């Protein structure tokens, strides 16, 4: 996403994009063995709750 694309997003869209980026980062950590499944699950749950993104799909 370019800077111009980012600037066109609404605050809610930016929040969703940030959330999805963080989830992809967690996915990468898990895939490479940097974190355990338990750590992933806790981090994912905490991120989802704190960002209030319970109903977000990619």
TADA-V246387 format. One record per pair of residues at least 12 apart in sequence whose ideal C-beta (glycine too) atoms are under 10 Angstrom apart, sorted by the first residue. I is the first residue (numbers start at 1). J is the second residue. If there is no record, write none. Layout:
I;J
I;J
//
This chain:
1;17
1;21
5;17
15;51
15;52
15;53
15;56
16;51
16;53
16;56
16;57
16;58
18;51
18;53
19;47
19;48
19;50
19;51
19;52
19;53
19;56
19;58
20;53
20;56
20;57
20;58
22;43
22;44
22;47
22;48
22;51
22;53
23;43
23;44
23;47
23;48
23;51
23;53
23;56
23;58
24;58
25;43
25;47
26;39
26;40
26;41
26;43
26;44
26;47
27;40
27;44
29;43
30;43
30;44
//
